[in-house]
Amino acid sequence: MPGLSLLSTLVVTLLLGACALSPYQPQWGAKSSSLLDEQLAKVSAEVARAPADERVLIYLGFAMNSQSKAFQGDVLLGQKTFGALNPHFASVVLSDELQTSELTYPFATQATVEKTFTEVGKLVKGRRAAAVVLISTHGDVDFLSINIAKRYFQPIRPFELATWLDELGETPTLVILSACYSGSFINALKSPNRVIFTAAAADRSSFGCTFESRNTYFVETLLGSDFSGQLMLQPWFAQTRKAIDAKEKSLGLSPPSNPQASILGGTASWMTVQTLLGK
């Protein structure tokens, strides 16, 4: 019976992939562009509305792979969690979760991700702002996968993501990468204004991304019930890593994912999440 269940799941997944929406289909490519423009307009409106002396928090979430529901789940959990930290909050969510009848979010492709950073970079220039960038997908060394409707697109490499992040200027930015081998991105992304958390070391897989998963283990733990804006950055990451290690050991997952972090440096490691991202 377990074998039949697995086979049935595989057949359903393949059928969904065959009829799923794609940016190659003109109707849905146009719809995706419209949805992205709508979200960017809301960000612009919130930036204009926020008092100049108060920080606006902008959340950019990218779920970039149709092979698991966990990736969109991660991005939406991040949107909800960080949205509670600052009343001047705006977000852009791009997602490649399988859609078969209606497009809910813009597609996450190299072009749409780049456009998001470029346009948001213009909006935060000269403004008191902070940003959270959460990317959830499958990955490999120096490689973040983009898969839409079970079809692979050009992936994102470290130098590309670093270039796009530079569009945000000196805006304090929390970067969360939930993907296998995501630690391989840290050196390219390091900057005095960035906190970087990755789900795995440069040579390790991460876990929790089967097709029906709600969230990856890393994001579920990082932003779970123990999260608080009063957590300091270094202890927050340390308790996440400890919990991940315990979970993987209890499930017999080996080698451990070994999450990695780059946290500004010096005393900033003891800054609270609220101080970094709040108004």
GUTINU-46669 format. One record per residue: residue in one letter; x negated, y negated, z negated of N, C-alpha, C, CB in turn. Coordinates in steps of 0.02 Angstrom, whole numbers, plus 50000, padded with zeros to 5 digits. Each point is the difference from the previous one (the first is absolute). Glycine has a CB too. Example, Ala and Ser with C-alpha at 12.3 -4.5 7.8 and 13.67 -1.06 7.14 Angstrom:
BEGIN
ATOM   type    n_xx    n_yy    n_zz   ca_xx   ca_yy   ca_zz    c_xx    c_yy    c_zz   cb_xx   cb_yy   cb_zz
ATOM      a   49340   50284   49610   50045   49941   50000   49955   49940   50000   50095   50059   49938
ATOM      s   49923   49888   50098   49958   49941   49997   50039   49945   49963   49941   50032   50108
END
This chain:
BEGIN
ATOM   type    n_xx    n_yy    n_zz   ca_xx   ca_yy   ca_zz    c_xx    c_yy    c_zz   cb_xx   cb_yy   cb_zz
ATOM      m   49959   50062   50000   50041   49938   50000   49958   49936   50000   50088   50063   49940
ATOM      p   49858   49933   50019   49960   49940   50002   49972   49987   50070   49971   50018   49881
ATOM      g   50011   50036   50155   49974   49992   50068   50052   49972   50047   49922   50094   49979
ATOM      l   50140   49931   50014   50055   49975   50042   50014   49927   49984   50049   50115   50006
ATOM      s   49949   49866   49930   50012   49931   49981   49948   49954   50030   50052   50039   49894
ATOM      l   49885   49982   50103   49946   49960   50028   50008   49993   50075   49924   50039   49910
ATOM      l   50095   50016   50124   50010   49998   50072   50058   49953   50018   49957   50117   50009
ATOM      s   50097   49886   49952   50057   49956   50013   49981   49927   49993   50077   50089   49959
ATOM      t   49884   49896   49989   49977   49931   49989   49958   49977   50059   50002   50018   49876
ATOM      l   49954   50026   50148   49957   49982   50057   50041   49986   50062   49908   50070   49951
ATOM      v   50142   49972   50062   50042   49991   50059   50037   49933   49997   50014   50125   50010
ATOM      v   50015   49860   49931   50036   49938   49992   49954   49940   50011   50079   50056   49919
ATOM      t   49861   49949   50053   49951   49946   50007   49982   49988   50072   49956   50027   49887
ATOM      l   50033   50027   50151   49982   49994   50070   50058   49970   50040   49923   50098   49989
ATOM      l   50138   49922   49996   50058   49973   50035   50008   49926   49985   50056   50112   49995
ATOM      l   49934   49868   49943   50004   49930   49982   49947   49960   50037   50045   50031   49888
ATOM      g   49894   49997   50115   49947   49966   50036   50016   49990   50073   49920   50048   49920
ATOM      a   50114   50001   50109   50015   49997   50072   50049   49945   50017   49978   50122   50007
ATOM      c   50067   49862   49946   50052   49949   50014   49990   49937   49958   50079   50092   50029
ATOM      a   49863   49901   49939   49988   49943   49957   49986   49936   50040   49956   50078   49913
ATOM      l   50057   49865   50055   49990   49936   50031   49925   49983   50004   50112   49962   49958
ATOM      s   49869   50004   50096   49930   49986   50012   49991   49930   50030   49978   50123   50017
ATOM      p   49967   49844   49970   49988   49934   50031   49990   50004   50076   49949   49964   49894
ATOM      y   50041   50097   50132   49995   50009   50073   50069   49993   50033   49901   50075   49983
ATOM      q   50152   49930   49978   50068   49991   50027   50017   49926   49997   50036   50118   49963
ATOM      p   49975   49849   50094   50009   49927   50001   50050   49973   49950   49971   50005   50119
ATOM      q   50085   50029   49873   50051   49976   49954   49973   49996   49928   50088   50051   50074
ATOM      w   49875   50000   49907   49976   50003   49931   49937   49960   49989   50052   50112   49991
ATOM      g   49908   49880   50062   49943   49954   49995   50024   49929   49988   49934   50075   50075
ATOM      a   50119   49905   49962   50028   49933   49991   50032   49992   49931   50019   49993   50124
ATOM      k   50016   50059   49854   50031   49998   49934   49948   49993   49945   50095   50070   50043
ATOM      s   49850   49967   49964   49945   49996   49952   49972   49929   49996   49973   50121   50022
ATOM      s   50016   49848   50035   49974   49932   50001   50048   49951   49966   49939   50026   50106
ATOM      s   50125   49983   49906   50050   49957   49969   50001   50008   49924   50068   50007   50105
ATOM      l   49928   50055   49872   50000   50014   49928   49939   49969   49967   50063   50106   50020
ATOM      l   49879   49898   50013   49940   49971   49972   50005   49924   49996   49933   50096   50045
ATOM      d   50092   49873   50007   50008   49928   50000   50048   49977   49945   49978   49999   50123
ATOM      e   50074   50040   49865   50047   49983   49946   49965   50001   49932   50094   50048   50068
ATOM      q   49865   50003   49921   49965   50005   49936   49950   49943   49992   50015   50125   50002
ATOM      l   49949   49860   50051   49951   49946   49996   50034   49932   49988   49924   50065   50077
ATOM      a   50135   49926   49951   50037   49939   49989   50020   49993   49926   50043   50005   50118
ATOM      k   49974   50050   49850   50018   49999   49929   49939   49984   49957   50091   50083   50022
ATOM      v   49851   49943   49999   49938   49983   49964   49987   49925   50005   49953   50115   50022
ATOM      s   50054   49858   50039   49989   49929   50011   50047   49958   49957   49962   50025   50117
ATOM      a   50100   49996   49879   50050   49963   49961   49983   50001   49925   50087   50028   50086
ATOM      e   49889   50029   49890   49983   50005   49929   49938   49958   49984   50050   50115   49996
ATOM      v   49901   49886   50048   49940   49959   49989   50019   49926   49998   49929   50088   50058
ATOM      a   50115   49891   49987   50021   49931   50001   50041   49981   49938   50000   50005   50126
ATOM      r   50038   50043   49848   50044   49988   49943   49962   49997   49934   50091   50057   50062
ATOM      a   49855   49981   49931   49963   50003   49937   49965   49934   49985   49984   50124   50017
ATOM      p   50019   49853   49920   49963   49939   49981   49926   50007   50016   50085   49978   49909
ATOM      a   49885   49967   50113   49930   50001   50021   49952   50021   49944   50028   49911   50082
ATOM      d   49992   50076   49855   49956   50017   49944   50012   50069   49971   49996   49879   49974
ATOM      e   50048   50160   50058   50014   50068   49977   49981   50050   50055   50093   49958   49925
ATOM      r   49881   50098   50054   49976   50050   50048   50057   50039   50030   49894   50008   49936
ATOM      v   50104   50000   50130   50047   50044   50034   49966   50067   50011   50058   49902   50057
ATOM      l   49978   50152   49933   49972   50068   50009   50029   50030   50063   49987   50015   49875
ATOM      i   49968   50006   50169   50021   50030   50063   49978   50073   50002   49993   49888   50059
ATOM      y   50055   50155   49953   49988   50072   50003   50003   50024   50072   50049   50014   49884
ATOM      l   49899   50021   50137   49997   50029   50067   49995   50075   49993   49945   49896   50048
ATOM      g   50107   50140   49972   50001   50073   49993   50003   50034   50068   50056   49987   49890
ATOM      f   49898   50060   50121   49996   50034   50064   50002   50076   49990   49933   49903   50048
ATOM      a   50123   50128   49971   50006   50073   50000   49988   50022   50072   50084   50002   49901
ATOM      m   49860   50032   50110   49976   50006   50069   50001   50070   50029   49930   49904   49975
ATOM      n   50112   50139   49998   49998   50068   50026   50069   50034   49992   49877   50007   49973
ATOM      s   50148   50022   50081   50067   50031   50000   49999   50071   49972   50029   49929   50097
ATOM      q   49913   50095   49881   49995   50069   49979   50016   50012   49927   49916   50012   50087
ATOM      s   50102   49935   49877   50022   50008   49930   50044   49941   49980   49895   50065   49973
ATOM      k   50157   49949   49989   50042   49948   49973   49966   49963   49942   50100   50066   50034
ATOM      a   49847   49964   49939   49965   49970   49943   49971   49932   50018   49975   50114   49957
ATOM      f   50005   49877   50105   49966   49938   50018   50047   49940   49996   49924   50066   50075
ATOM      q   50136   49941   49953   50050   49946   49992   50020   49994   49927   50042   50019   50117
ATOM      g   49964   50037   49848   50017   49998   49930   49949   49959   49960   50055   50111   50011
ATOM      d   49881   49897   50005   49948   49961   49966   50008   49926   50012   49923   50096   50012
ATOM      v   50088   49886   50051   50004   49929   50018   50061   49967   49967   49944   50026   50110
ATOM      l   50112   50009   49887   50059   49972   49969   49994   49997   49924   50068   50044   50095
ATOM      l   49898   50004   49875   49987   49997   49929   49956   49940   49984   50010   50126   49991
ATOM      g   49939   49862   50051   49957   49942   49990   50039   49935   50006   49905   50065   50043
ATOM      q   50139   49931   50005   50040   49940   50010   50042   49986   49938   50004   50022   50124
ATOM      k   50027   50029   49848   50042   49992   49941   49958   49982   49939   50082   50082   50047
ATOM      t   49863   49951   49944   49959   49991   49940   49968   49931   49998   49978   50123   49999
ATOM      f   49990   49857   50055   49966   49936   50000   50048   49941   50006   49902   50056   50051
ATOM      g   50157   49956   49978   50050   49948   50004   50024   49976   49932   50034   50048   50107
ATOM      a   49958   49994   49842   50022   49983   49933   49950   49955   49963   50063   50107   49996
ATOM      l   49878   49883   50033   49947   49964   49966   50002   49924   50011   49931   50102   50010
ATOM      n   50103   49877   50043   49996   49929   50018   50066   49979   50031   49875   50009   50018
ATOM      p   50157   49938   49957   50063   49978   50030   49992   49972   50070   50040   49976   49885
ATOM      h   49899   50003   50132   49986   49975   50067   49969   50057   50041   49983   49880   49958
ATOM      f   50060   50167   50061   49977   50062   50031   50029   50007   50070   49990   50054   49887
ATOM      a   49969   49967   50160   50023   50014   50068   49963   50061   50025   50026   49877   50023
ATOM      s   50005   50160   50022   49969   50063   50021   50010   50013   50074   50017   50045   49886
ATOM      v   49936   49993   50141   50005   50027   50068   49989   50075   49994   49959   49892   50056
ATOM      v   50087   50148   49968   49995   50073   49999   50004   50027   50071   50052   50004   49884
ATOM      l   49897   50032   50136   49999   50035   50063   49998   50075   49985   49940   49903   50060
ATOM      s   50099   50137   49977   50003   50071   49984   50010   50043   50062   50045   49970   49888
ATOM      d   49918   50084   50115   50006   50048   50055   50036   50064   49979   49896   49953   50048
ATOM      e   50143   50043   49898   50039   50060   49982   50048   50018   50057   49992   49970   49877
ATOM      l   50019   50094   50134   50043   50022   50055   50068   49968   49998   49939   50108   50000
ATOM      q   50081   49860   50055   50067   49971   50008   50028   50028   50065   49969   49893   49936
ATOM      t   50094   50127   50063   50030   50032   50059   50060   49963   50029   49960   50106   49955
ATOM      s   50066   49844   50009   50059   49965   50026   49997   49925   49994   50064   50100   49971
ATOM      e   49900   49875   49978   49996   49928   49989   49933   49984   49967   50127   49990   49989
ATOM      l   49843   49955   50031   49936   49980   49973   50011   49957   49938   49947   50005   50114
ATOM      t   50025   50016   49829   50009   49964   49938   49945   49949   49988   50059   50100   49954
ATOM      y   49879   49920   50062   49942   49957   49991   49961   49996   50066   49994   50031   49876
ATOM      p   49967   49916   50132   49957   49997   50060   49950   50058   50000   50012   49874   50002
ATOM      f   49968   50147   50058   49948   50051   50005   49934   49972   49974   50059   50052   50099
ATOM      a   49903   49991   49869   49932   49982   49978   49951   50026   50053   50033   50004   49876
ATOM      t   49944   49951   50165   49949   50015   50051   49942   49953   49989   50086   50041   50084
ATOM      q   49859   49969   49951   49945   49953   49995   50024   49929   50014   49918   50090   50034
ATOM      a   50122   49902   50019   50022   49933   50021   50045   49967   49947   49993   50038   50119
ATOM      t   50054   50000   49852   50046   49970   49952   49965   49986   49933   50095   50059   50055
ATOM      v   49858   49984   49925   49962   49988   49939   49957   49938   50008   49999   50123   49974
ATOM      e   49967   49872   50083   49958   49941   50013   50042   49936   50001   49920   50072   50066
ATOM      k   50138   49930   49967   50043   49941   50002   50022   49980   49930   50039   50034   50114
ATOM      t   49977   50015   49845   50022   49985   49931   49946   49962   49963   50071   50103   50000
ATOM      f   49867   49921   50002   49946   49966   49965   49987   49930   50029   49948   50112   49975
ATOM      t   50054   49883   50091   49987   49935   50032   50052   49948   49979   49948   50059   50096
ATOM      e   50116   49960   49907   50053   49952   49984   50002   49984   49925   50065   50044   50097
ATOM      v   49925   50005   49861   50000   49987   49928   49939   49959   49982   50062   50107   49979
ATOM      g   49882   49905   50054   49940   49960   49988   50012   49926   50012   49931   50098   50031
ATOM      k   50106   49887   50021   50017   49930   50015   50044   49970   49944   49993   50025   50123
ATOM      l   50053   50016   49851   50046   49975   49950   49967   49986   49932   50090   50063   50058
ATOM      v   49859   49977   49924   49969   49991   49934   49942   49951   50002   50034   50116   49972
ATOM      k   49946   49862   50087   49943   49954   50005   50017   49935   49962   49966   50050   50112
ATOM      g   49991   49933   49841   50010   49940   49961   50052   50006   49946   49966   49939   50099
ATOM      r   50062   50119   49891   50052   50011   49950   49972   50040   49941   50088   49997   50089
ATOM      r   49943   49994   49853   49984   50042   49942   50039   50065   50010   49979   49899   49921
ATOM      a   49985   50155   50093   50033   50063   50018   49958   50059   49975   50052   49946   50100
ATOM      a   49981   50112   49898   49967   50064   49988   50033   50050   50047   49973   49972   49878
ATOM      a   49992   50083   50134   50026   50050   50047   49988   50070   49974   49981   49921   50095
ATOM      v   50065   50124   49922   49991   50072   49991   50007   50032   50068   50044   49998   49881
ATOM      v   49907   50044   50136   50002   50038   50063   50000   50074   49981   49940   49908   50066
ATOM      l   50114   50127   49952   50004   50071   49985   50008   50039   50065   50052   49977   49886
ATOM      i   49901   50066   50127   50002   50043   50060   50004   50072   49978   49934   49916   50068
ATOM      s   50115   50121   49959   50008   50070   49983   50006   50040   50064   50056   49971   49890
ATOM      t   49901   50080   50118   49999   50039   50061   49953   50060   49990   50024   49897   50070
ATOM      h   49970   50145   49981   49947   50050   50001   49935   49965   50021   50082   50094   50028
ATOM      g   49862   49935   49952   49937   49968   50017   49943   50050   50006   50040   49899   49943
ATOM      d   49904   50075   50080   49938   50037   50004   49944   49949   49986   50047   50086   50084
ATOM      v   49891   49934   49922   49946   49954   49986   50002   49942   50049   49930   50095   49956
ATOM      d   50073   49843   50018   50002   49939   50040   50059   50000   50049   49876   49991   49991
ATOM      f   50182   50033   49985   50055   50014   50047   50066   49999   49963   49924   50068   50073
ATOM      l   50121   49886   49944   50068   50001   49974   50047   50016   50058   49972   49916   49907
ATOM      s   50064   50139   50088   50040   50026   50055   50063   49958   50012   49956   50114   49975
ATOM      i   50062   49879   50089   50065   49973   50020   50035   50052   50042   49957   49880   49998
ATOM      n   50100   50143   49978   50038   50052   50035   50073   49980   50001   49918   50089   49965
ATOM      i   50110   49904   50094   50071   49980   50008   50035   50053   50041   49971   49877   49992
ATOM      a   50085   50148   49983   50039   50051   50034   49956   50060   50019   50076   49911   50044
ATOM      k   49880   50107   49909   49955   50058   50008   49949   49990   50056   50091   50072   49958
ATOM      r   49896   49865   50060   49951   49984   50051   49947   49954   49971   50087   50014   50092
ATOM      y   49850   50002   49920   49946   49960   49972   49987   49937   50041   49949   50104   49954
ATOM      f   50039   49841   50009   49982   49937   50030   49929   49981   49977   50122   49963   50004
ATOM      q   49851   49984   50024   49933   49979   49982   49996   49989   49925   49984   49946   50112
ATOM      p   49969   50086   49853   49996   49994   49927   49969   49933   49979   49990   50125   49991
ATOM      i   50008   49864   49945   49968   49940   49973   49933   50020   49969   50112   49945   49978
ATOM      r   49837   50017   50041   49932   50012   49976   49982   49947   49948   49967   50052   50110
ATOM      p   49982   49960   49848   49982   49953   49947   49986   49929   50025   49954   50095   49938
ATOM      f   50009   49897   50117   49983   49933   50023   50062   49963   50023   49886   50041   50035
ATOM      e   50163   49995   49992   50062   49967   50022   50040   49975   49940   50003   50073   50102
ATOM      l   50004   49969   49848   50038   49980   49941   49964   49942   49965   50045   50117   49987
ATOM      a   49889   49886   50010   49962   49945   49969   50012   49934   50037   49913   50083   49961
ATOM      t   50087   49920   50104   50011   49940   50041   50070   49971   49987   49922   50045   50088
ATOM      w   50128   49999   49907   50068   49977   49989   50008   49971   49930   50042   50086   50080
ATOM      l   49928   49946   49871   50002   49974   49932   49968   49931   49995   49998   50117   49956
ATOM      d   49951   49871   50084   49967   49935   50001   50048   49944   50021   49892   50057   50026
ATOM      e   50162   49961   50008   50050   49950   50020   50033   49968   49938   50020   50064   50107
ATOM      l   49978   49971   49837   50030   49974   49938   49954   49952   49964   50065   50105   49991
ATOM      g   49875   49884   50036   49953   49954   49970   49979   50020   49930   50051   49910   50068
ATOM      e   49950   50041   49886   49978   50014   49931   50058   50018   49954   49906   49921   50018
ATOM      t   50152   50095   50011   50057   50020   49960   49984   50062   49958   50077   49953   50088
ATOM      p   49932   50045   49846   49989   50060   49959   50044   50056   50026   49971   49929   49898
ATOM      t   49998   50129   50115   50036   50054   50035   49987   50067   49967   49994   49935   50107
ATOM      l   50060   50101   49879   49996   50069   49977   50012   50045   50060   50039   49969   49883
ATOM      v   49913   50073   50133   50005   50047   50057   50006   50070   49972   49932   49924   50076
ATOM      i   50122   50111   49942   50011   50069   49979   50003   50044   50062   50063   49963   49895
ATOM      l   49892   50085   50109   49999   50046   50056   50014   50070   49975   49917   49928   50062
ATOM      s   50140   50100   49958   50018   50068   49980   49993   50045   50061   50079   49958   49910
ATOM      a   49863   50073   50096   49985   50044   50056   49940   50042   49983   50047   49917   50082
ATOM      c   49947   50141   49950   49941   50041   49991   49938   49960   50024   50068   50106   50015
ATOM      y   49877   49902   49950   49935   49971   50018   50002   49923   50000   49977   50102   50068
ATOM      s   50073   49868   49900   50007   49928   50003   49944   49962   49965   50122   50018   50005
ATOM      g   49841   50016   49952   49942   49967   49969   49948   49979   50050   50021   50067   49900
ATOM      s   49982   49962   50160   49952   49982   50053   50011   49928   50025   49994   50121   50033
ATOM      f   50062   49848   49948   50014   49931   50021   49973   49947   49952   50101   50044   50055
ATOM      i   49879   49976   49885   49985   49951   49948   49943   49953   50019   50040   50082   49917
ATOM      n   49905   49944   50106   49942   49957   50015   50017   49947   50052   49924   50095   49972
ATOM      a   50114   49923   50079   50018   49952   50052   50048   49947   49975   49982   50090   50085
ATOM      l   50059   49926   49865   50053   49955   49978   49980   49957   49940   50081   50082   50043
ATOM      k   49863   49933   49925   49980   49964   49940   49996   49925   50012   49938   50101   49962
ATOM      s   50089   49861   49990   49998   49927   50004   50010   49973   49930   50044   49999   50119
ATOM      p   49928   49943   49865   50007   49972   49932   50072   49988   49979   49891   49948   50016
ATOM      n   50155   50047   50032   50070   49986   49983   50044   50061   50004   49983   49885   50041
ATOM      r   49988   50175   49966   50041   50061   50010   49990   50052   49945   49994   49979   50121
ATOM      v   50062   50050   49859   50001   50061   49960   50021   50057   50047   50029   49937   49891
ATOM      i   49932   50116   50110   50014   50055   50047   50008   50065   49960   49935   49942   50092
ATOM      f   50121   50091   49917   50013   50066   49972   50010   50050   50057   50052   49949   49895
ATOM      t   49915   50108   50102   50010   50051   50052   50020   50066   49967   49917   49942   50076
ATOM      a   50123   50096   49958   50027   50063   49973   49948   50055   49996   50109   49969   50046
ATOM      a   49836   50023   49990   49950   50053   50003   49931   49971   50013   50086   50081   50041
ATOM      a   49864   49957   49942   49931   49981   50016   49989   50007   50075   49960   50036   49886
ATOM      a   49983   49940   50137   49984   50001   50072   49997   50071   50028   49937   49893   49985
ATOM      d   50051   50156   49972   49992   50069   50024   50053   50047   49972   49879   49978   50009
ATOM      r   50179   49994   49969   50051   50042   49969   50069   49988   50030   49933   49998   49895
ATOM      s   50108   50055   50102   50070   49995   50018   50040   49973   49941   49988   50095   50083
ATOM      s   50070   49875   49931   50048   49983   49947   50060   50045   50009   49960   49879   49995
ATOM      f   50089   50116   49959   50054   50049   49999   50069   49967   49993   49920   50083   49951
ATOM      g   50132   49957   50064   50068   49978   49990   50033   49972   50062   49969   49977   49885
ATOM      c   50009   50045   50174   50026   49971   50062   50031   50053   50046   49913   49911   49991
ATOM      t   50119   50140   49980   50039   50045   50042   50060   49963   50029   49963   50100   49930
ATOM      f   50069   49928   50121   50052   49963   50037   50055   49974   49955   49974   50070   50098
ATOM      e   50049   49970   49854   50057   49980   49959   49980   49965   49935   50061   50096   50048
ATOM      s   49874   49891   49942   49979   49967   49938   50030   49931   49993   49894   50064   50005
ATOM      r   50121   49917   49933   50028   49933   49987   49945   49947   50002   50091   50052   49931
ATOM      n   49852   49964   50038   49942   49956   49997   49937   50041   50000   50066   49912   49938
ATOM      t   49879   50058   50083   49935   50033   49990   49985   50000   49925   49958   49964   50116
ATOM      y   50002   50083   49862   49984   50004   49929   49968   49935   49976   49985   50124   50010
ATOM      f   49972   49846   50031   49963   49941   49979   50047   49941   49987   49901   50040   50067
ATOM      v   50141   49943   49981   50044   49942   49991   50053   50014   49947   49981   49968   50119
ATOM      e   50044   50093   49878   50049   50018   49949   49971   49990   49930   50051   50083   50079
ATOM      t   49885   49933   49913   49968   49993   49935   49981   49927   49987   49956   50117   50009
ATOM      l   50016   49850   50040   49978   49931   49992   50058   49953   49983   49909   50023   50081
ATOM      l   50149   49989   49950   50057   49955   49993   50059   50034   49963   49964   49941   50105
ATOM      g   50021   50110   49857   50052   50038   49966   50025   49967   49937   49949   50101   50047
ATOM      s   50081   49938   49910   50034   49974   49941   49953   49965   49951   50083   50091   50014
ATOM      d   49852   49925   49990   49952   49970   49953   49974   49933   50026   49968   50114   49962
ATOM      f   50053   49865   50098   49975   49937   50027   50029   49941   49962   49988   50054   50113
ATOM      s   49970   49896   49878   50021   49937   49969   49956   49944   50028   50039   50059   49894
ATOM      g   49990   49884   50115   49961   49943   50023   49948   49978   49949   50097   49965   50066
ATOM      q   49911   50058   49871   49952   49981   49948   49939   50047   49998   50095   49954   49935
ATOM      l   49905   50097   50108   49942   50043   50004   49940   49962   50029   50075   50100   50013
ATOM      m   49867   49911   49959   49939   49970   50028   49977   50045   50057   49968   49947   49889
ATOM      l   49999   50023   50160   49984   50034   50062   49959   50064   49989   50004   49890   50058
ATOM      q   49942   50104   49904   49957   50058   49990   50036   50056   49961   49901   49924   50002
ATOM      p   50131   50061   49941   50037   50052   49965   50057   50029   50041   49971   49944   49894
ATOM      w   50062   50015   50146   50054   50024   50043   49975   50054   50048   50057   49888   49992
ATOM      f   49887   50097   50041   49973   50050   50046   49975   50061   49962   49968   49908   50079
ATOM      a   50000   50081   49864   49972   50056   49961   50054   50048   49977   49907   49926   49963
ATOM      q   50150   50047   50013   50054   50044   49977   50032   50037   50059   50021   49923   49902
ATOM      t   49982   50043   50156   50026   50033   50060   49956   50058   50020   50050   49892   50038
ATOM      r   49886   50096   49964   49953   50052   50020   50002   50059   49951   49927   49913   50053
ATOM      k   50078   50072   49883   50003   50054   49950   50063   50042   50011   49937   49929   49918
ATOM      a   50120   50039   50094   50063   50036   50011   49998   50041   50065   50061   49910   49937
ATOM      i   49909   50062   50115   49993   50036   50063   49957   50062   49991   50013   49893   50064
ATOM      d   49931   50099   49901   49955   50057   49988   50037   50056   49963   49902   49922   49996
ATOM      a   50138   50059   49954   50036   50050   49960   50053   50035   50043   49981   49931   49896
ATOM      k   50054   50031   50146   50052   50029   50042   49970   50049   50050   50069   49897   49986
ATOM      e   49877   50082   50046   49969   50044   50050   49973   50063   49968   49970   49900   50068
ATOM      k   50003   50095   49872   49974   50058   49965   50057   50047   49982   49904   49933   49955
ATOM      s   50152   50039   50023   50056   50043   49980   50031   50036   50060   50023   49921   49905
ATOM      l   49971   50049   50154   50027   50030   50061   49949   50043   50037   50077   49903   50010
ATOM      g   49863   50100   49964   49948   50041   50031   49974   49970   50065   50051   50099   49948
ATOM      l   49952   49835   50059   49977   49967   50061   49926   49983   49994   50115   49952   50020
ATOM      s   49846   50071   50027   49928   49992   49996   49970   49994   50071   49998   50065   49891
ATOM      p   49950   49894   50117   49969   49957   49949   50044   49941   49984   49888   50035   50041
ATOM      p   50102   49934   49901   50042   49943   49980   49992   49941   50047   49990   50038   49882
ATOM      s   50062   49922   50123   49999   49944   50048   49951   49946   49981   50118   50024   50025
ATOM      n   49869   49967   49911   49950   49952   49977   50015   49928   50024   49916   50093   49999
ATOM      p   50140   49877   49981   50017   49932   50022   49944   49951   49984   50120   50026   49982
ATOM      q   49874   49922   50059   49946   49951   49994   50029   49930   49994   49924   50074   50066
ATOM      a   50035   49880   49907   50021   49931   49991   49942   49952   50009   50091   50038   49923
ATOM      s   49925   49903   50101   49953   49943   50000   50040   49942   49971   49933   50042   50103
ATOM      i   50046   49935   49838   50042   49952   49963   49963   49934   49989   50057   50096   49943
ATOM      l   49942   49863   50107   49975   49931   49996   49930   49996   49971   50117   49962   49989
ATOM      g   49875   50059   49949   49934   49997   49969   50002   49961   49935   49947   50009   50112
ATOM      g   50006   50006   49843   49994   49964   49937   50062   50003   49957   49921   49925   50057
ATOM      t   50094   50019   49911   50056   49997   49954   50068   50006   50035   49930   49930   49925
ATOM      a   50071   50061   50143   50063   50005   50036   50030   50070   49994   49959   49913   50079
ATOM      s   50000   50137   49907   50025   50068   49992   50051   50004   49943   49892   50044   50044
ATOM      w   50105   49907   49910   50045   50001   49943   50057   49950   50007   49903   50036   49929
ATOM      m   50105   49937   50132   50057   49958   50016   50063   50044   50003   49926   49917   50063
ATOM      t   50131   50057   49915   50061   50039   50006   50028   49996   50070   50024   49979   49879
ATOM      v   50019   50070   50138   50033   49999   50065   50041   49937   50007   50003   50125   50002
ATOM      q   50032   49856   49944   50041   49940   50002   49959   49937   50013   50079   50055   49921
ATOM      t   49862   49941   50050   49956   49942   50010   49978   49996   50073   49961   50007   49881
ATOM      l   50025   50051   50148   49977   50002   50070   50056   49982   50048   49917   50086   49969
ATOM      l   50143   49938   50017   50054   49996   50050   50060   49955   49981   49965   50113   50033
ATOM      g   50042   49871   49903   50057   49961   49979   49995   49927   50020   50013   50078   49905
ATOM      k   50039   49883   50079   50001   49930   50022   49953   49955   49960   50118   50019   50034
END
